[in-house]
Amino acid sequence: MIAITSVAHPAAVPAADPSLASFGHDPWWLIALKVVVIFAFLMITTLMTIWAERRIIGRMQSRPGPNRAGKFGLLQSLMDGLKLPLKEDIIPRGVDKVLFVIAPAIALIPAFVSFAIIPFGPEVSIFHHQTPLQLADLPVAVLLVLAMSSMAVYGIVLAGWASTSPYSLLGALRSSAQVISYEIAMGLSFVPVFLYAGSLSTTAIVAHQAHGAALRVAGVTLHYPSWYAVLLLPSFVIYVITMVGETNRLPFDLPEGEGEIVGGFHTEYSSLKFALFYLAEYVNMITVSGLAATLFLGGWRAPWPITVWSGANSGWWPLLWFLGKVLLLLFFFIWLRGSLPRIRYDQLMKLGWKVLIPGALGWTLLVATIRVWRRYGGSTGVYLVTGVIVIVALALLLASEVSAQRAQQRAQAEAEAGAGAAGELPAGQPDRAAGAFPVPPMDLPHYHGIGVTA
């Protein structure tokens, strides 16, 4: 993120930065090898992420977690993966069998395809053939990820619709609304990155985060922060929130609200089909984490102070830095799940439409204005002051919205307290005895075991 310029050692091999011209020249066997390696990486990382999630959340909840299958329980995820396909595969009567069967594959395949454009490192030699550590790249590579995430939701929607179950259908409808809401904000968070990098290619975006502008301090040449997570902090924050919503993880796992709609869209699924949905969730987590590392955290480039070493960004070492960034982001997913409760659906929609989308749109317009101003002239102080004014205005607008909501909540609480003291029902509260809604009684004898025989 911050680099110090140093004189390279004569024996050091300079990093070969790949570009779009680096792709399309690999022999078929090397392409097949990359496909197999990426597939194996996603599968093994999924197994280790599931194990780490159980162990870390167990530690947070003062319990051991899996510790029986293998050393430290490392084989627990593998055993679960072998067990699920051996379970009875139940297909309910009345379902659309074709859509019911292909829905899990539609949810899983786009996650694997999206990882093809994630760069793992620079050009290296594999069996005496120079090739970038990346399967493919496109002039619009990032748009491929957005397209695949849009396709993946079809698997969830079709699973809910084909199940002919109200619980599954409710989960599918929740997922479609959630993806629409959060994918708009995610796409807007990418635009400032495209404006700074001047490209939608992942290799070009990583190359533009190599180092910032030079700065001389006490005879040493330093560089300003170059990671877009620092330069474009609002975009990074918005993307981190939306990537959690895109993967249906806590606190945004409304499509799988177990306490409200049983298991959500996969309520009727079992055996291998359920395992595919389960696998799709974790592969999506790895994909969005890799994309976050690529777009905002410098990709495979080493963080400071490792960049002091001249060979940090050459050879196979960048693969280690990239994996470290992805693992940190995966830990962030696990930490959220163990720390935050599920939010309400109205809060989910309000956050997406009233906060993230307007914030991302305003930030994009501000970045675009600054980029045009800097390219065609303008005072640095003027646009800095303008940016501060815009940020303060947005903060005041957000503060006024929060203040209005709190005032409304206080007024509602006072109204309910006054109605309760008078023995009346608050406004808008249905009378249970009048049968306004089919609300079950709060207490029944069999809740306490009365009349229940073993």
Buried (B, 14 or more C-beta within 10 A) or exposed (E): BBBBBEEEEEEBEEBBBBBBEBBEEBEEEBEEBBBEEBEEBBBEBBBBBBBBBBBBBBEBEEEEBBBEBBEEBBBBBBBBBEEBEEEEEEBBEEBEEEBBBBBBEBBBBBBBBBBBBBBBBBBBEEEEEEBBBBBBBBEEBBBBBBBBBEBBBBBBBBBBBBBBBEBBBBBBBBBBBBBEBBBBBBBBBBBBBBBBBEBBBBBBBBBBBBBBEEEEEEEEEBBBBBBBBBBBEBBBBBBBBBBBBBBBBBBBBBBBBEEBBBBBBBBBBBBEBBBBBBBBBBBBBBBBBBBBBBBBBBBBBBBBEBBEBBBBBBBEBBBEBBBBBBBEBBBBBBBBBBEEEBBEBEEBBBBBBEBBBBBBBBBBBBBEBBBEBEEEEBEEEEBEEBBEEBBEEBEEEBEEEEEEEEEEEEEEEEEBEEBEEEEEBEEEEEEEEEEEEEEEEEEEEEEEEEEEEE
